[in-house]
């Protein structure tokens, strides 16, 4: 027994050895220059930015989605799964202790006699067993490190799901308001063109204009009319999409303010220097790299001998009253050394696989970083240029409205044909719809800025979500 304890002590002393490569964070591919002026960001990206839109309905929709979205609940359940995996993997580092108790009454055949003792007879036994693998090469510790990194990566994946979900709800709601306004513009245009049809119809019947002018007015009315069911279909489908994000069946979505009344959130002053620490998808990718790095150590350790120590202590007796007497004691201590000699390339293949996975994780980490900086740059450019575009579109709509007024006046006084009025109406209608679409795109770009920057708001949103309820499946008739 003393030798066994000495073996354990030597094994524990050697257990500090690890064959995994020392992990160092790779150099990040940070861009040297930007398409826009970048300054130190302020705290806007750390707040619940969606509240800056000033729409209580949007706030409620996001809160509901954070509680009930099914993808988010799946992500939360996956965190629990990997927490269990981590616990199971880590448990292998500790001695495994188990107990066994057995009792039996047996009758043996007496023809020919196989026993000289009492027949039938009793037997009782109680054992306490211990097994322990000495982690000489860090195999178990590296496996635990990999499991821990995978758990952390799963937690970051959940935060990425939160970031995506909040952005999707906000963008989908803005798009819904955009469709609402396009429908309002279309109906207003339809109303104006309907009046034009009525007046031209009176003038045609009075012989003041040709049928061609009248039919052109009717055609323009129908051109606007066909847009109404198209927009109504888009609105209904958008409401269904939002309902799914909320974790609900398809249905109507309440509105707060209209698109013109939405407040304009403030844009963060620029890219935070700690962007790599803020975005959960970057942290997720790095933890995947940490896990892959640790798995190399597990694969390398498989080439070396593994030592397992086992032992049990118990009692055995034919009489229950003698079970705990000294002579009934039983014990055993054993050690086992396993050294792979020839595996047909299995271990080499496993190591090659682990090293390749580590390279994949490294390149993915670098790709995620590059994508993150590109998303920040793209969203800031979009906000800047869309604001310029909207200013020009306001002037364009105003000019086209004046053009239509003048074209109508010239037609009514006989200085031009009705085709001039038709062209003016088409141009104005198209410009109005494009202006509304640009409004929605600007709000979407603002949402993209906050999504690209990440920040403390993800943690705040995570606190609004609730842990998933333990779902239970109804037993099938066959179970």
Helices and strands as residue ranges (DSSP letters): H 2-14, G 43-46, G 49-53, H 56-68, H 70-91, E 96-106, E 121-134, H 139-205, H 211-245, G 259-261, H 275-278, H 280-301, E 306-317, G 320-322, G 326-328, E 329-338, H 346-412, H 418-453, H 457-464
